[in-house]
Amino acid sequence: MENKKEMRTWLDDMNLDHPLVIAGPCSAETEEQVLRIAHELKDTDVNYYRAGIWKPRTRPGNFEGVGALGLKWLQKVKEETGMKTCTEVANAAHVKLALEYDVDLLWIGARSTVSPFIMQEIADALEGTDKIVLVKNPVNPDLSLWLGGIERLYSAGIKNLGAIHRGFSTYEKSKYRNIPEWQLAIEFQNRFPDLPLINDPSHITGNRDMILEVSQTALDLNFDGLMIETHFDPENAWSDAAQQVTPSSLVQIMKDLKIRKESDPEAEYNSELNNLRAQIDVVDNQIIDLLGKRMKVADGIGLLKKEKNVAVLQNKRWNEILGKMVLEGDERGLSEEFILKMFKAIHQESIIHQEKIINN
């Protein structure tokens, strides 16, 4: 994928004065629903109308999409509103039908990206076409799988490529439906800076009230666009009701977002500075998260010491940790003075946590 700039052509050719916007319902439910939402979005900044036709669910028994029938509805959307359309494809049969109904943009879901077999099947089915294809990150935080899926499509001669960052599954409790793992998206951008990267705040948050916050972070990190699930009656949507917004809410989100201009040297400097600061914010949040996890472990140690009537302070263990961290820090360009100050503060907080537990 040496000539990465070639893959950016489809987005460059659109000559947008704002980030790319993909919006529409999580699932196509009825013809009336699909068309009503499309008509409410047609005069907004939305560039592509999305609707899930095939909805792979984690467990059977839930609504799994209307199937090929929904492609006819998307065709009507294009006829009646002039909007370009897009949907998810998960196998070669889906690709064939989507091409037959002239869907403009296809995306490959997180569950498909994890399988090289599925990605190769889709790549083979798309070979020789000029469709725009976006690849969502895999369910698990594996950058190689994400890049590998895109490379399979590129090797099949598909040049109009892009990626969608929709967050990653985790067993840990989080305010997110899928944790962003922004550092992986940043690394993706570093590897392929000219490959369009779209953020999916709907699947990251699982909560419509957090859409604006995550969208702003994505734009601050120089994402090229957003995919936001939109429904005229989100509360009664047949799938993912909590994360969908109304068309009017989408318009307000677009107004509230701060778009960084790149029309002059000063604006370019500010854009780059904001990007670097956004990266620092991501890392700082990770540090706080890790420190919180560390203190929970310290609480567990405190409970064990209380049960066994063991003293809180263990000098030998503490000195071993300190010596090891000084060496680890040196390898990463961190001064001994900084490491000592930081870990002494962390150690003191751990002692406070354990003393509270033992003394209660």
Sequence and secondary structure as in RCSB ss.txt:
>XXXX:A:sequence
MENKKEMRTWLDDMNLDHPLVIAGPCSAETEEQVLRIAHELKDTDVNYYRAGIWKPRTRPGNFEGVGALGLKWLQ
KVKEETGMKTCTEVANAAHVKLALEYDVDLLWIGARSTVSPFIMQEIADALEGTDKIVLVKNPVNPDLSLWLGGI
ERLYSAGIKNLGAIHRGFSTYEKSKYRNIPEWQLAIEFQNRFPDLPLINDPSHITGNRDMILEVSQTALDLNFDG
LMIETHFDPENAWSDAAQQVTPSSLVQIMKDLKIRKESDPEAEYNSELNNLRAQIDVVDNQIIDLLGKRMKVADG
IGLLKKEKNVAVLQNKRWNEILGKMVLEGDERGLSEEFILKMFKAIHQESIIHQEKIINN
>XXXX:A:secstr
   GGGGGHHHHTT  SS EEEEE SB   HHHHHHHHHHHTTSS  EEE BSS   SSTTS    TTHHHHHHH
HHHHHH  EEEEE  SHHHHHHHHHTT SEEEE HHHHT HHHHHHHHHHHTT   EEEEE  SSS HHHHHHHH
HHHHHTT  SEEEEE  B  SS  SSSSB  HHHHHHHHHH TTS EEE HHHHHSSGGGHHHHHHHHHHTT  E
EEEEB SSGGG SS GGG B HHHHHHHHHHS     SSHHHHHHHHHHHHHHHHHHHHHHHHHHHHHHHHHHHH
HHHHHHHHT  S  HHHHHHHHHHHHHHHHHTT  HHHHHHHHHHHHHHHHHHHHHHHH 
